[in-house]
Amino acid sequence: MSTVIKPSELLRRALRWISERRRLDSTANIARLIDEAGRQFNLSPQDQETLWYLLKEENKTTGGEASR
């Protein structure tokens, strides 16, 4: 039996995964993490762009710098 996971849940899981990787290594390359999360969570290019936008906005509020 297979379980279908909603795309929005996959996006949330990917964001949590990226956040955890960045917590462990604050110098981790965000573009690489997004690319890896895209493969791991089977995200569409649009989902990956959404992750980029969310992480960019997070950096604005935390004072970090996201570069692609």
KEVEX-75913 format. One record per atom (N, C-alpha, C, O): residue in one letter; residue number from 0; atom name; x, y, z. Coordinates in nm, 2 decimals, m for minus. Layout:
% residues N
ATOM nulo kedren mardo      x      y      z
ATOM    A    NUM    CA      X      Y      Z
...
% end
This chain:
% residues 68
ATOM nulo kedren mardo      x      y      z
ATOM    M      0     N   0.08  m0.12   0.00
ATOM    M      0    CA   0.00   0.00   0.00
ATOM    M      0     C   0.09   0.13   0.00
ATOM    M      0     O   0.19   0.13   0.08
ATOM    S      1     N   0.05   0.22  m0.08
ATOM    S      1    CA   0.13   0.34  m0.10
ATOM    S      1     C   0.06   0.46  m0.05
ATOM    S      1     O  m0.07   0.47  m0.06
ATOM    T      2     N   0.13   0.55   0.02
ATOM    T      2    CA   0.07   0.67   0.07
ATOM    T      2     C   0.10   0.79  m0.02
ATOM    T      2     O   0.21   0.81  m0.05
ATOM    V      3     N   0.00   0.87  m0.05
ATOM    V      3    CA   0.02   0.99  m0.13
ATOM    V      3     C   0.04   1.10  m0.04
ATOM    V      3     O  m0.04   1.13   0.05
ATOM    I      4     N   0.15   1.18  m0.06
ATOM    I      4    CA   0.18   1.29   0.02
ATOM    I      4     C   0.15   1.42  m0.06
ATOM    I      4     O   0.20   1.43  m0.18
ATOM    K      5     N   0.08   1.51   0.00
ATOM    K      5    CA   0.05   1.63  m0.07
ATOM    K      5     C   0.18   1.71  m0.10
ATOM    K      5     O   0.27   1.71  m0.02
ATOM    P      6     N   0.18   1.78  m0.22
ATOM    P      6    CA   0.30   1.86  m0.25
ATOM    P      6     C   0.33   1.96  m0.15
ATOM    P      6     O   0.45   1.99  m0.12
ATOM    S      7     N   0.23   2.02  m0.08
ATOM    S      7    CA   0.26   2.12   0.02
ATOM    S      7     C   0.33   2.06   0.14
ATOM    S      7     O   0.42   2.12   0.20
ATOM    E      8     N   0.30   1.93   0.17
ATOM    E      8    CA   0.37   1.86   0.28
ATOM    E      8     C   0.52   1.83   0.24
ATOM    E      8     O   0.61   1.84   0.32
ATOM    L      9     N   0.54   1.79   0.11
ATOM    L      9    CA   0.67   1.77   0.07
ATOM    L      9     C   0.76   1.90   0.08
ATOM    L      9     O   0.88   1.89   0.12
ATOM    L     10     N   0.70   2.01   0.05
ATOM    L     10    CA   0.77   2.14   0.06
ATOM    L     10     C   0.80   2.17   0.20
ATOM    L     10     O   0.91   2.21   0.23
ATOM    R     11     N   0.71   2.14   0.29
ATOM    R     11    CA   0.74   2.16   0.43
ATOM    R     11     C   0.85   2.07   0.48
ATOM    R     11     O   0.94   2.12   0.55
ATOM    R     12     N   0.85   1.95   0.44
ATOM    R     12    CA   0.95   1.86   0.48
ATOM    R     12     C   1.09   1.90   0.43
ATOM    R     12     O   1.19   1.89   0.50
ATOM    A     13     N   1.09   1.95   0.30
ATOM    A     13    CA   1.21   1.99   0.24
ATOM    A     13     C   1.27   2.12   0.32
ATOM    A     13     O   1.39   2.13   0.34
ATOM    L     14     N   1.18   2.21   0.35
ATOM    L     14    CA   1.22   2.33   0.43
ATOM    L     14     C   1.28   2.29   0.56
ATOM    L     14     O   1.38   2.35   0.61
ATOM    R     15     N   1.21   2.20   0.63
ATOM    R     15    CA   1.27   2.15   0.76
ATOM    R     15     C   1.40   2.08   0.74
ATOM    R     15     O   1.49   2.11   0.82
ATOM    W     16     N   1.42   2.00   0.64
ATOM    W     16    CA   1.54   1.94   0.61
ATOM    W     16     C   1.65   2.04   0.58
ATOM    W     16     O   1.76   2.02   0.64
ATOM    I     17     N   1.62   2.14   0.50
ATOM    I     17    CA   1.72   2.24   0.47
ATOM    I     17     C   1.76   2.32   0.60
ATOM    I     17     O   1.88   2.35   0.63
ATOM    S     18     N   1.66   2.35   0.68
ATOM    S     18    CA   1.68   2.43   0.80
ATOM    S     18     C   1.77   2.35   0.90
ATOM    S     18     O   1.86   2.41   0.96
ATOM    E     19     N   1.75   2.22   0.90
ATOM    E     19    CA   1.83   2.14   0.99
ATOM    E     19     C   1.98   2.13   0.94
ATOM    E     19     O   2.07   2.14   1.02
ATOM    R     20     N   2.00   2.12   0.81
ATOM    R     20    CA   2.13   2.12   0.75
ATOM    R     20     C   2.20   2.25   0.78
ATOM    R     20     O   2.32   2.25   0.81
ATOM    R     21     N   2.13   2.36   0.77
ATOM    R     21    CA   2.19   2.49   0.79
ATOM    R     21     C   2.22   2.51   0.94
ATOM    R     21     O   2.31   2.59   0.97
ATOM    R     22     N   2.14   2.45   1.02
ATOM    R     22    CA   2.17   2.46   1.17
ATOM    R     22     C   2.30   2.39   1.20
ATOM    R     22     O   2.38   2.44   1.28
ATOM    L     23     N   2.32   2.28   1.13
ATOM    L     23    CA   2.44   2.20   1.16
ATOM    L     23     C   2.56   2.26   1.09
ATOM    L     23     O   2.67   2.25   1.14
ATOM    D     24     N   2.54   2.33   0.98
ATOM    D     24    CA   2.65   2.39   0.91
ATOM    D     24     C   2.60   2.53   0.85
ATOM    D     24     O   2.54   2.53   0.74
ATOM    S     25     N   2.63   2.63   0.92
ATOM    S     25    CA   2.58   2.76   0.88
ATOM    S     25     C   2.64   2.81   0.75
ATOM    S     25     O   2.60   2.91   0.69
ATOM    T     26     N   2.75   2.75   0.71
ATOM    T     26    CA   2.82   2.79   0.59
ATOM    T     26     C   2.77   2.71   0.47
ATOM    T     26     O   2.82   2.73   0.35
ATOM    A     27     N   2.68   2.62   0.49
ATOM    A     27    CA   2.63   2.54   0.38
ATOM    A     27     C   2.57   2.62   0.26
ATOM    A     27     O   2.51   2.72   0.28
ATOM    N     28     N   2.60   2.58   0.14
ATOM    N     28    CA   2.56   2.65   0.02
ATOM    N     28     C   2.41   2.63   0.00
ATOM    N     28     O   2.36   2.51  m0.02
ATOM    I     29     N   2.33   2.73   0.01
ATOM    I     29    CA   2.18   2.72   0.00
ATOM    I     29     C   2.14   2.67  m0.13
ATOM    I     29     O   2.05   2.58  m0.14
ATOM    A     30     N   2.20   2.71  m0.24
ATOM    A     30    CA   2.16   2.66  m0.38
ATOM    A     30     C   2.18   2.51  m0.38
ATOM    A     30     O   2.09   2.44  m0.44
ATOM    R     31     N   2.29   2.46  m0.33
ATOM    R     31    CA   2.32   2.32  m0.33
ATOM    R     31     C   2.21   2.24  m0.24
ATOM    R     31     O   2.17   2.14  m0.28
ATOM    L     32     N   2.18   2.30  m0.13
ATOM    L     32    CA   2.08   2.24  m0.04
ATOM    L     32     C   1.95   2.23  m0.11
ATOM    L     32     O   1.88   2.13  m0.10
ATOM    I     33     N   1.91   2.34  m0.17
ATOM    I     33    CA   1.78   2.34  m0.24
ATOM    I     33     C   1.78   2.24  m0.36
ATOM    I     33     O   1.68   2.16  m0.37
ATOM    D     34     N   1.89   2.23  m0.43
ATOM    D     34    CA   1.90   2.13  m0.54
ATOM    D     34     C   1.89   1.98  m0.48
ATOM    D     34     O   1.82   1.90  m0.53
ATOM    E     35     N   1.96   1.96  m0.37
ATOM    E     35    CA   1.96   1.83  m0.31
ATOM    E     35     C   1.82   1.80  m0.25
ATOM    E     35     O   1.77   1.68  m0.27
ATOM    A     36     N   1.75   1.90  m0.19
ATOM    A     36    CA   1.62   1.88  m0.14
ATOM    A     36     C   1.52   1.85  m0.25
ATOM    A     36     O   1.43   1.77  m0.24
ATOM    G     37     N   1.54   1.91  m0.36
ATOM    G     37    CA   1.46   1.89  m0.48
ATOM    G     37     C   1.46   1.75  m0.52
ATOM    G     37     O   1.36   1.69  m0.56
ATOM    R     38     N   1.58   1.69  m0.53
ATOM    R     38    CA   1.59   1.55  m0.56
ATOM    R     38     C   1.54   1.46  m0.46
ATOM    R     38     O   1.46   1.36  m0.48
ATOM    Q     39     N   1.57   1.48  m0.33
ATOM    Q     39    CA   1.53   1.40  m0.22
ATOM    Q     39     C   1.38   1.39  m0.20
ATOM    Q     39     O   1.32   1.29  m0.17
ATOM    F     40     N   1.31   1.51  m0.22
ATOM    F     40    CA   1.17   1.52  m0.19
ATOM    F     40     C   1.09   1.52  m0.32
ATOM    F     40     O   0.97   1.55  m0.31
ATOM    N     41     N   1.15   1.50  m0.43
ATOM    N     41    CA   1.09   1.50  m0.56
ATOM    N     41     C   1.00   1.63  m0.59
ATOM    N     41     O   0.89   1.62  m0.62
ATOM    L     42     N   1.07   1.74  m0.57
ATOM    L     42    CA   1.01   1.87  m0.58
ATOM    L     42     C   1.01   1.92  m0.73
ATOM    L     42     O   1.10   1.89  m0.80
ATOM    S     43     N   0.91   1.99  m0.76
ATOM    S     43    CA   0.90   2.05  m0.90
ATOM    S     43     C   1.00   2.17  m0.90
ATOM    S     43     O   1.03   2.23  m0.79
ATOM    P     44     N   1.03   2.22  m1.02
ATOM    P     44    CA   1.11   2.35  m1.02
ATOM    P     44     C   1.04   2.46  m0.95
ATOM    P     44     O   1.11   2.55  m0.89
ATOM    Q     45     N   0.91   2.47  m0.96
ATOM    Q     45    CA   0.84   2.57  m0.90
ATOM    Q     45     C   0.85   2.56  m0.74
ATOM    Q     45     O   0.87   2.66  m0.67
ATOM    D     46     N   0.85   2.44  m0.69
ATOM    D     46    CA   0.86   2.42  m0.55
ATOM    D     46     C   1.00   2.46  m0.51
ATOM    D     46     O   1.02   2.52  m0.40
ATOM    Q     47     N   1.10   2.43  m0.59
ATOM    Q     47    CA   1.24   2.47  m0.55
ATOM    Q     47     C   1.25   2.63  m0.55
ATOM    Q     47     O   1.32   2.68  m0.47
ATOM    E     48     N   1.19   2.69  m0.65
ATOM    E     48    CA   1.18   2.84  m0.65
ATOM    E     48     C   1.12   2.89  m0.52
ATOM    E     48     O   1.16   2.99  m0.46
ATOM    T     49     N   1.01   2.83  m0.48
ATOM    T     49    CA   0.94   2.87  m0.36
ATOM    T     49     C   1.04   2.85  m0.24
ATOM    T     49     O   1.04   2.94  m0.15
ATOM    L     50     N   1.11   2.75  m0.23
ATOM    L     50    CA   1.21   2.73  m0.12
ATOM    L     50     C   1.31   2.84  m0.13
ATOM    L     50     O   1.34   2.90  m0.02
ATOM    W     51     N   1.36   2.87  m0.25
ATOM    W     51    CA   1.46   2.98  m0.26
ATOM    W     51     C   1.40   3.11  m0.20
ATOM    W     51     O   1.47   3.19  m0.13
ATOM    Y     52     N   1.28   3.14  m0.24
ATOM    Y     52    CA   1.21   3.27  m0.20
ATOM    Y     52     C   1.20   3.26  m0.04
ATOM    Y     52     O   1.23   3.36   0.02
ATOM    L     53     N   1.15   3.15   0.01
ATOM    L     53    CA   1.13   3.15   0.16
ATOM    L     53     C   1.26   3.16   0.23
ATOM    L     53     O   1.27   3.23   0.33
ATOM    L     54     N   1.37   3.10   0.18
ATOM    L     54    CA   1.50   3.11   0.25
ATOM    L     54     C   1.56   3.25   0.23
ATOM    L     54     O   1.62   3.30   0.33
ATOM    K     55     N   1.53   3.31   0.12
ATOM    K     55    CA   1.58   3.45   0.10
ATOM    K     55     C   1.51   3.54   0.20
ATOM    K     55     O   1.58   3.63   0.26
ATOM    E     56     N   1.38   3.53   0.21
ATOM    E     56    CA   1.31   3.61   0.31
ATOM    E     56     C   1.35   3.58   0.45
ATOM    E     56     O   1.36   3.68   0.53
ATOM    E     57     N   1.38   3.46   0.48
ATOM    E     57    CA   1.42   3.42   0.62
ATOM    E     57     C   1.56   3.49   0.65
ATOM    E     57     O   1.58   3.54   0.76
ATOM    N     58     N   1.64   3.50   0.55
ATOM    N     58    CA   1.77   3.56   0.57
ATOM    N     58     C   1.76   3.71   0.59
ATOM    N     58     O   1.84   3.77   0.66
ATOM    K     59     N   1.66   3.77   0.52
ATOM    K     59    CA   1.64   3.92   0.54
ATOM    K     59     C   1.60   3.95   0.68
ATOM    K     59     O   1.64   4.05   0.74
ATOM    T     60     N   1.52   3.86   0.74
ATOM    T     60    CA   1.47   3.88   0.88
ATOM    T     60     C   1.57   3.85   0.98
ATOM    T     60     O   1.57   3.90   1.09
ATOM    T     61     N   1.66   3.75   0.95
ATOM    T     61    CA   1.76   3.71   1.05
ATOM    T     61     C   1.90   3.78   1.03
ATOM    T     61     O   1.99   3.76   1.11
ATOM    G     62     N   1.91   3.85   0.92
ATOM    G     62    CA   2.04   3.93   0.89
ATOM    G     62     C   2.14   3.84   0.82
ATOM    G     62     O   2.25   3.89   0.81
ATOM    G     63     N   2.10   3.72   0.79
ATOM    G     63    CA   2.20   3.63   0.71
ATOM    G     63     C   2.20   3.67   0.57
ATOM    G     63     O   2.14   3.77   0.52
ATOM    E     64     N   2.29   3.60   0.49
ATOM    E     64    CA   2.30   3.64   0.35
ATOM    E     64     C   2.29   3.51   0.27
ATOM    E     64     O   2.36   3.41   0.29
ATOM    A     65     N   2.19   3.51   0.18
ATOM    A     65    CA   2.17   3.40   0.09
ATOM    A     65     C   2.22   3.43  m0.05
ATOM    A     65     O   2.18   3.54  m0.10
ATOM    S     66     N   2.31   3.35  m0.10
ATOM    S     66    CA   2.36   3.38  m0.23
ATOM    S     66     C   2.34   3.26  m0.32
ATOM    S     66     O   2.36   3.14  m0.27
ATOM    R     67     N   2.31   3.27  m0.44
ATOM    R     67    CA   2.28   3.16  m0.53
ATOM    R     67     C   2.40   3.13  m0.61
ATOM    R     67     O   2.40   3.03  m0.69
% end
